[in-house]
Amino acid sequence: EAPEDLEAAGGLERALGQIGSRDGLAEAHTVLAQQASDVRLRAVHGLLAGHLLEGAEKHDEACAMYRLALEAQPIAGKAFDALNRAYQAAGDVDGIQAIYELTGRTRTQQFAAALLEAGDPSAAVEVLRGLLGEAGGDSIERRLYLERALEESEDWRGAFEALGERRLLTKSESASSRIESRRRWILAEKLAETDEAWEFYRQLHEEAPEDA
C-alpha cells in the first residue's frame, strides 16, 4: 500500500500544518498526487490539493488536481462534482463531455442538464430525446428540460411539438392552460411567418373548434 508515500504525506502535512501554510499544504498535496504510486493516494491528494487551490481562487490549478483525482478513481464523487460545477460555470462543454464519459454517465439527465447550463442546448436535446425514448425513461422533469433546451437552441417548432406532447400527458387543468398559453406565444411570436403556421392553426382548430 505504498507506506513510503503515506509516511511522506503525513510528515509534510504535519510540518505545514504547524506553520499554518495553506499554500504550502496545497503544494505538498499537489506533489504527492503527482508522484504517488497508488491510485487511491493520487485520488486523495489530488482532491485535497484541488480543494485548497479552489479556496485560494486558483481555479485552473484546482481543476487540474480534481481532474487528476478523477482519472485516478473515475467515480461520481467530490472531484467529479467540483469539475462538473467548474466546467458548467466556464461553459467548457468539452470538459463536461470528458468527465461524464470517464465516469460512464453520458446517458443521464444530469449530463443533459450540465450541457444545457454550459451553453450547448442542442447536445442536451439529443441526450434528453434518447432518455425519453428508453423504456421507463419518460418523466415530466425530463420533458421540461427538453422544452427549455429546444427553446434555447431556437428550435421553435420542436419546442411547440414538445409542449403539445406534454399537454397530452398532463391531468391538471391549470398546467394544461399554461402549456397552451406557451404554445400560442411560440406560434404567434416565432412561427407566425413559417409555412408550418397554417397547419398548426388548423390542428388547434380541430382540437378546440369552439375557440374562435
QUISULRA-V224567 format. One record per backbone hydrogen bond with DSSP energy under -1.0 kcal/mol. NH is the residue of the N-H (numbers start at 1). CO is the residue of the C=O. If there is no record, write none. Layout:
# QUISULRA-V224567
NH/CO
NH/CO
This chain:
# QUISULRA-V224567
6/2
7/3
8/4
9/5
10/6
11/7
12/8
13/9
14/10
15/11
16/12
17/13
18/14
19/15
21/16
25/21
26/22
27/23
28/24
29/25
30/26
31/27
32/28
33/29
34/30
35/31
36/32
42/38
43/39
44/40
45/41
46/42
47/43
48/44
49/45
50/46
51/47
52/48
53/49
54/50
55/51
56/52
57/54
58/53
62/58
63/59
64/60
65/61
66/62
67/63
68/64
69/65
70/66
71/67
72/68
73/69
75/73
77/75
81/77
82/78
83/79
84/80
85/81
86/82
87/83
88/84
89/85
90/86
92/87
93/91
96/92
97/93
98/94
99/95
100/96
101/97
102/98
103/99
104/101
105/100
112/108
113/109
114/110
115/111
116/112
117/113
118/114
119/116
120/115
124/120
125/121
126/122
127/123
128/124
129/125
130/126
131/127
132/128
133/129
134/131
137/134
143/139
144/140
145/141
146/142
147/143
148/144
149/145
150/146
151/147
152/148
153/149
154/151
155/150
156/154
159/155
160/156
161/157
162/158
163/159
164/160
165/161
166/162
167/163
168/164
170/166
176/172
177/173
178/174
179/175
180/176
181/177
182/178
183/179
184/180
185/181
186/182
187/183
188/184
189/185
190/186
191/186
194/191
197/194
200/196
201/197
202/198
203/199
204/200
205/201
206/202
207/203
208/204
211/208
212/210
